Amino acid sequence: ASLFLGQAKPPVVEHYRELARTRAAAALDDCVASLGAWGARVKTRLEYGPAALRVQEAAEATGADLVVVGVRRRGALERAALGSVSTHIVLE
């Protein structure tokens, strides 16, 4: 069991983590179906952890020639404070 402030994670944390995974998988399936309708061949992976690191690991593991990452429109202050997955991927 992982620790949360010295104790096991509350069940509510695991509940919402699993809910997020389920929603992410459904969204990914929708994207694959849309791209498949256009004749695209798509391989997917659903990972958990630091996004930039997981994208880099997946690109290396699969020998990807191209990685496409979406960008949210954030203000400069929010982007500076929180960072950007796409920026981290490019800089690493």
N, C-alpha and C positions, 0 to 999 in steps of 0.2 A: 504494500500500500504506500502511496506517495504521501508526503507530509504537507500539511497546510498549517503554518504557524505551530509546528510541533505536534500536530494531531493529524489523524487521517482526514482526507478531504471529505467535506460534508456530502451526503448523497445528492443534494441539490446541484452541486458543481458537476458531478458526473452526469446527472440527468441533462443539464443544459449542454454539456460537451457532446453527449450522444445525440441530442436534438440537433445541434449544429452540424454534426457529421452527416446525419440523415438528410438534412436540408441541402447540404453541400453536394451530396451524392445525387439527389434528385435534380438539382440545378445542372450538374455536370451531365447527367443523362439527357436532359432537355437540349443542352448545347450539342451533344453528340448526335442526337436525332436530327437537329436542324442542319448541322453540317453534312450529315449522311445524306440528307435529302438533296443536297447539291453535288453529291458524288465524292465528297472528301473522305479520305481514309484517316481515321482519328484513333490515337492511342491515348488513354487517360491514366492518371494516377491521382489518388486522393491522399494527401499527406497531412500530418499534423506536426506543428512545430514552427520555428522561425521561418517565415515565408521565403525570404531571399535565399537562405541556406538550402531549404528544401528544393527550390527551383534549380539552383546551381547543381545540387546533387543529382537531381533527376536528369538534367541536361547532360551531365557527364556520364551518368550510367547508361543513358540511351544513345549517346553519340549524336545528340540533336545538332542540326546545322543552324537552326533558327529557334529562338524563344520569343514568343509574343506575350507581352504583359500589358494589361489595361492600366489606365491611370485615372484616378479620381480628380476632380477639380477641387483643389484645396487652396486656401489662402497661403501666402508666403510664410506667415507666422506659424500656422498649423503644420505646414510641411517641414519647416525648420525644427519645430519641437518634436514632431512624431517621426519624421523621416519618410522615406518613400521606398517601397519594395523595389520598384523599377530602378531607382537611383542606386540602391545597395547592390542590385544585381550587376548593373553596368560598372560600378566602381570596383567590385570584387573581381 
